[in-house]
Amino acid sequence: MENNKSKLKLNKKHLCILIILTIICILIVVGLVFLIKLIFSKEIIAGNLSNTGLAYEDNNVVYYNKYDKGIVKIKGGKEYQITDESASSITVIGDTIYYLTVSSSNTIDLKSVKTNGDALTNIKTLYTPVSKFYIEDGYLYYITNKDVQGIAKLSLETREEKVIISENIQDFVLDDEKIYFTDNVGYLHSISLNGGDYTDISKDYPIKKIQILKKWIYFYNENENSLCKINKNGTKMKTVSTFVNNEIYNVTSKYIYYYDAVNNQICRCDLNGKKSNAIVKITTTRPKINIANGILYYLDNSQNQNQIYQMYRVKENGGVTNSIDY
């Protein structure tokens, strides 16, 4: 009898050990899966749209605006001409490129074209003061000032347009099925994609030029003359970097790229606002910093007297890459 009890205790002990080892194995597997996803997951540089959206990377294929020459695709080290008109807010969904362009009659037209250059389509003329839009679940979201100023949504299938909020909007970002926006005073708010669930996030800081990375909303703080960030519920605000002393910046998952107006150069620092390094000298004051597939694309003064600007590129760390031929 005692022998049976000993065996029962031993079996229970072995079972406990087995359960613990199983749990540990599951945690290790889950951790490895998360790490693999983190390493190989596609990074979308959300700050590109805040810099006019002149470059876009999709599965190692880059689409960039060659200023007035149009959209160019880089695939396998070769370049292919897609359109022949200047483009901004370049966005790729599946096999379709969506972009804004200024027509010969000075209207702002939303267009689409297949990634192979076929099926160029003029979707709609937009009345917008900001060259930025977002696409989510078949709808395009943008700032409109046609009849009233606010945020509108456009069905890409039916072309039906609806203003979801009427307000003086200065900037906006669509993130995680919510729209975050600033008004003309510099207050920060959020709404749902249908215009409901209006929430005041912050009325304490003059918030301009917002970009979102994970749980943080980055913004240029004029009062501090620095880059700051605030969490999405507005309960915590931090100064990120005093290196960033103007509204031209681009936050990515590894670095913050910014325009150094004092020394006329584009620089980058880490996400803690430290370890700043110069990347490239420039001559313009509006460089439009875009990052795509490890390359920095930016505007600078043109070498052609018939143009104001040209697009240039350099490696993210300042190394030499193939120049853009005009």
Secondary structure as UniProt FT lines:
FT   HELIX           2..40
FT   HELIX           46..51
FT   TURN            52..53
FT   STRAND          55..58
FT   TURN            59..60
FT   STRAND          61..65
FT   HELIX           67..69
FT   STRAND          71..75
FT   TURN            76..77
FT   STRAND          78..81
FT   STRAND          88..93
FT   TURN            94..95
FT   STRAND          96..102
FT   TURN            104..105
FT   STRAND          108..114
FT   TURN            115..116
FT   STRAND          121..126
FT   STRAND          133..136
FT   TURN            137..138
FT   STRAND          139..144
FT   STRAND          150..155
FT   TURN            156..158
FT   STRAND          161..166
FT   STRAND          169..175
FT   TURN            176..177
FT   STRAND          178..183
FT   TURN            184..185
FT   STRAND          188..192
FT   TURN            193..194
FT   STRAND          199..202
FT   STRAND          207..213
FT   TURN            214..215
FT   STRAND          216..221
FT   TURN            222..225
FT   STRAND          226..231
FT   TURN            232..233
FT   STRAND          237..241
FT   STRAND          249..251
FT   STRAND          255..260
FT   TURN            261..264
FT   STRAND          265..270
FT   TURN            271..272
FT   STRAND          277..281
FT   STRAND          290..292
FT   TURN            293..294
FT   STRAND          295..301
FT   TURN            305..306
FT   STRAND          309..315
FT   TURN            316..317
//
